[in-house]
Amino acid sequence: MPDTGNQDGDAAEDANVNGIRRFGALFGAVVAPTSFITGLLYYFGLNQAYWFYASFGVDATMLGLGTIDYLVISVDSLFVPMVVTAAAGLAAFWGHDLLRARLAAGARPHMLRLLVPTLGGVGCLLAAGGFWSVLDNDFFLRAHLAAAPLCLAVGVVLLAYALQVRRSLPAAAEATASDDGDAEAGPPAPAEPSDEPPAPVPSASRQQASARPEWAVLAEWAVTFVLVGLSLIWAASDYAAAVGRGRAEHLASQLPTSTIAVLRSTRSLGIDAPGVRELRCRGAGSAYPYRYEGLVLVIQSADQYVLLPKNWTPTTGVALVLPRTDSVRLEFVPYAARGTLGRAKC
């Protein structure tokens, strides 16, 4: 006698797989995957760069960073989220295979009835917290890095998975229950021989899988993908901003021991910042009579220099953005040779 429980579970799973494939094909036809990924990388790189320079009071848009710059920056902010997401996905696949193996081995109905409500309850709780964080910026989850979007994403995934498991469970549970009942009742009475094959009895799982229209399966996976995708983008965006601020704090802590940029200029720049010293050469033949010590170069982009005083602090510091022209010149003094600073007359 064929195992109708396994056939029904496979039928429900095939319907889900077909729905995912159809949605993937539709998404690929509407949005070019390469352009979509490039756009996400650009957005995350822009977000990290914005918060990095905003920590020093500089507007990143005036620096003229290009697409390649933002794509390179995005690698720094996406490495950890991509590793964590890949590890979580691998663990989820292994857990799903383990569950399928338990079902194929004849798991007991009460264990199956306990799994689905647990997944659904945890998913509802997490999804509710994530949705509430969308509506209320003062919700406590917003105070923790990426907690709100991850709660929303994980909650939706758990709800969707619990629903898919529930659709495939009735056949397995009924098959196990019927086997237990037959064992207690004793061997069945022999049936009269017949030349006609027995008619297949459709189960609830098979009827449910066949009753769902294709557009409903497609719409369900589309909504799930949108919610999870937007939540992950939200989480990665928050993480990119945190990485930008963290990199800025690290740079600020390393300023006192960084390589000093000596700025030379053809005219006085009137730089008044803590730790910056202005020297004027008295020789008539000096092409750059003004010398400024105590600066650190952060970046040179779009013919502009971004400089910070080595004594920069969030409360007293000032960032300098100077055009890259022939009227200014930079000289670099390593930290080990800092003793030569202050002795030069010109």
C-alpha positions in Angstrom: 0.0 0.0 0.0 1.6 3.4 -0.9 2.5 5.8 1.8 -0.1 8.5 1.3 1.4 10.6 4.1 4.7 11.0 2.4 3.0 11.6 -1.0 0.9 14.3 0.4 3.8 16.0 2.1 5.8 15.8 -1.1 2.8 17.3 -3.0 2.6 20.2 -0.6 6.3 20.8 -0.7 6.3 20.6 -4.5 3.6 23.3 -4.6 5.8 25.6 -2.4 8.9 24.9 -4.5 6.9 25.7 -7.7 5.7 28.9 -6.1 9.2 30.0 -5.2 10.4 29.2 -8.7 7.7 31.2 -10.3 8.3 34.2 -8.0 12.0 34.0 -8.7 11.5 34.0 -12.4 9.0 36.9 -12.2 11.4 38.9 -10.0 14.3 38.3 -12.3 12.2 39.3 -15.3 11.1 42.6 -13.6 14.4 43.5 -11.8 17.8 42.8 -13.2 19.7 40.9 -10.5 23.0 42.5 -11.2 21.5 46.0 -11.2 19.6 45.2 -8.0 22.7 44.0 -6.1 24.8 46.9 -7.4 22.1 49.4 -6.2 22.1 47.8 -2.7 25.9 47.9 -2.5 25.9 51.5 -3.5 23.2 52.4 -0.9 25.0 50.7 1.9 28.4 52.3 0.9 26.7 55.7 0.8 25.1 55.2 4.2 28.4 54.2 5.8 30.3 57.0 4.2 27.6 59.5 5.2 27.8 58.6 8.9 31.6 58.3 8.9 32.1 61.9 7.7 29.1 63.2 9.6 30.9 62.2 12.8 33.5 64.9 11.9 30.9 67.4 10.7 31.6 66.9 7.0 28.9 66.4 4.4 30.0 63.3 2.4 28.1 64.5 -0.7 30.5 67.4 -1.2 33.5 65.1 -1.4 32.5 63.8 -4.8 32.9 60.1 -4.0 32.1 57.9 -7.0 30.3 54.6 -7.6 33.4 52.6 -7.2 34.2 54.3 -3.9 30.8 53.5 -2.5 31.0 49.9 -3.7 34.4 49.4 -2.1 33.1 51.0 1.1 30.1 48.7 1.2 32.2 45.6 1.5 33.3 46.8 5.0 29.7 47.2 6.1 28.3 44.1 4.5 30.9 41.5 5.4 29.6 40.7 8.8 25.8 40.7 7.8 26.5 38.5 4.9 28.4 36.0 7.0 25.7 35.9 9.7 22.9 35.6 7.1 24.7 32.8 5.3 25.3 30.9 8.6 21.7 31.4 9.7 20.5 30.1 6.3 22.7 27.1 6.5 21.5 26.3 10.0 17.9 26.7 8.8 18.4 24.3 5.9 20.0 21.7 8.2 17.1 22.0 10.7 14.6 21.6 7.9 16.3 18.4 6.7 16.4 17.1 10.2 12.7 17.7 10.6 12.0 15.9 7.3 14.0 13.0 8.5 12.0 12.8 11.8 8.8 13.0 9.8 9.9 10.2 7.5 10.9 8.1 10.5 7.3 8.4 11.8 7.4 11.2 14.4 4.7 11.1 17.0 1.6 13.4 16.4 1.9 15.1 19.8 5.5 16.3 18.9 4.3 17.6 15.6 1.4 19.4 17.3 3.8 21.0 19.7 6.3 22.2 17.1 3.9 24.2 14.9 2.3 26.3 17.7 5.7 27.0 19.2 7.1 28.3 15.9 3.9 30.3 15.2 3.8 31.8 18.7 7.5 32.9 18.6 7.0 34.2 15.1 4.0 36.3 16.1 5.8 37.8 19.0 8.8 38.7 17.0 6.8 40.0 14.0 4.6 42.1 16.3 7.7 43.7 17.9 9.1 44.4 14.5 5.9 46.0 13.2 5.5 48.0 16.3 9.0 49.4 15.8 8.1 50.5 12.3 5.2 52.6 13.7 6.9 53.8 16.9 10.4 55.2 16.8 10.5 55.2 20.6 9.9 51.5 21.0 12.6 49.8 23.1 13.8 47.6 20.2 14.9 50.7 18.3 17.5 51.4 21.0 19.4 48.2 20.1 21.4 47.8 16.9 19.3 46.0 14.2 17.0 44.4 16.8 13.8 45.7 15.3 14.4 44.7 11.7 15.8 41.3 12.7 12.8 40.6 14.9 10.5 41.5 11.9 12.5 39.3 9.5 12.8 36.3 11.8 9.2 36.6 12.9 7.9 36.5 9.3 10.2 33.6 8.4 9.0 31.6 11.4 5.3 32.3 10.7 5.7 31.3 7.0 7.6 28.2 7.9 5.1 27.2 10.6 2.3 27.6 8.0 4.2 25.4 5.5 4.9 22.7 8.1 1.2 22.8 9.2 0.1 22.2 5.7 2.2 19.1 5.4 1.6 17.7 8.9 -2.0 16.4 8.9 -1.2 13.5 6.5 1.8 12.4 8.6 -0.1 12.8 11.9 -3.1 10.9 10.6 -1.0 8.1 9.2 0.8 7.7 12.5 -2.4 7.8 14.5 -4.1 5.3 12.3 -1.1 2.9 12.6 -1.3 3.1 16.4 -5.0 2.5 16.3 -4.6 -0.6 14.1 -1.9 -2.0 16.4 -4.3 -1.8 19.4 -7.3 -3.2 17.6 -5.5 -6.3 16.4 -5.2 -7.6 12.9 -8.0 -6.6 10.4 -10.4 -9.1 9.0 -9.4 -10.5 5.7 -11.1 -8.8 2.8 -12.8 -10.6 0.0 -10.7 -10.9 -3.1 -11.4 -8.5 -5.9 -9.9 -7.9 -9.3 -10.4 -4.1 -9.2 -7.6 -2.0 -7.6 -8.6 0.0 -4.5 -9.5 3.5 -5.1 -7.1 6.1 -3.7 -8.4 8.1 -0.7 -7.4 11.8 -0.9 -6.1 13.2 2.3 -6.6 16.7 3.8 -3.1 17.7 2.9 -3.5 16.7 -0.8 -6.9 18.4 -1.0 -5.5 21.6 0.6 -2.4 21.7 -1.7 -4.5 21.1 -4.8 -7.2 23.6 -3.7 -4.8 26.6 -3.5 -4.7 28.5 -6.7 -1.3 29.3 -8.2 -1.8 33.1 -7.8 -2.3 32.6 -4.1 0.9 30.7 -3.7 2.8 33.2 -5.7 1.3 36.2 -3.8 2.1 34.6 -0.5 5.8 34.1 -1.3 6.0 37.6 -2.8 4.7 39.2 0.3 7.0 37.1 2.5 10.0 38.0 0.3 9.2 41.7 0.4 8.8 41.8 4.2 11.9 39.7 4.8 13.9 41.6 2.2 13.0 45.0 3.4 13.7 44.0 7.0 17.2 42.7 6.0 17.9 45.9 4.1 16.8 47.9 7.2 19.1 45.8 9.4 22.0 46.2 7.0 21.5 49.9 6.7 21.5 50.3 10.5 24.7 48.2 10.7 26.3 50.2 7.9 25.6 53.4 9.9 27.0 51.9 13.0 30.1 50.8 11.2 30.6 54.3 9.8 30.4 55.8 13.3 32.6 53.1 14.7 35.3 53.7 12.0 35.1 57.4 12.8 35.6 56.8 16.5 38.5 54.5 15.8 40.2 57.1 13.5 39.7 59.8 16.1 41.4 57.7 18.8 44.3 57.1 16.4 44.9 60.7 15.5 47.6 61.5 18.1 49.8 58.7 16.7 48.9 59.0 13.0 51.2 60.3 10.3 51.3 64.1 10.4 50.4 66.0 7.3 52.4 69.3 7.0 50.4 71.7 4.9 52.3 74.4 2.9 50.5 77.2 1.3 51.4 80.3 -0.8 49.2 82.5 1.4 47.8 82.4 4.9 44.9 80.1 5.4 43.9 81.4 8.8 43.6 78.0 10.3 42.6 78.3 14.0 42.3 74.8 15.4 43.6 73.2 18.6 47.0 71.6 18.1 47.6 73.3 14.7 50.6 75.5 14.5 51.2 78.2 11.8 54.8 79.1 10.7 55.8 81.7 8.3 59.0 81.5 6.3 61.0 84.7 6.2 63.0 83.8 3.2 62.1 85.7 0.1 62.7 82.7 -2.2 60.2 80.4 -0.6 57.4 79.3 -2.9 55.2 78.2 0.0 55.9 80.7 2.8 53.2 79.4 5.1 53.5 76.1 6.9 50.9 74.4 9.1 51.8 71.5 11.4 49.5 69.2 13.5 47.1 68.0 10.8 46.2 64.5 9.7 45.0 63.7 6.2 41.7 61.7 6.2 41.1 61.4 2.5 41.8 63.0 -0.8 38.8 62.9 -3.1 37.5 64.9 -6.1 40.5 67.3 -5.9 39.8 68.0 -2.2 41.7 67.3 1.0 39.9 66.4 4.2 42.2 67.2 7.1 41.7 66.8 10.9 43.8 68.3 13.7 45.7 65.6 15.6 44.0 66.9 18.8 40.5 66.7 17.3 37.7 66.0 19.7 33.9 65.9 19.1 33.4 69.0 21.2 36.3 71.2 20.2 37.5 69.7 16.9 37.1 71.2 13.4 37.5 69.5 10.0 39.2 71.2 7.1 38.2 70.7 3.5 40.8 72.3 1.2 40.8 72.3 -2.6 43.7 70.5 -4.3 45.4 73.3 -6.1 49.0 74.4 -6.9 48.8 76.9 -4.1 48.9 74.2 -1.4 51.3 71.3 -0.9 51.3 68.4 1.6 54.3 66.8 3.3 54.0 63.7 5.5 56.0 63.1 8.6 55.7 59.6 10.2 54.9 59.4 13.9 58.4 58.0 14.6 59.9 61.2 13.1 57.6 63.6 15.0 60.6 65.0 16.8 61.6 66.9 13.6 58.4 68.9 13.8 58.6 72.3 15.4 62.3 72.7 14.7 61.9 73.5 11.0 62.0 77.2 10.2 60.4 76.7 6.9 
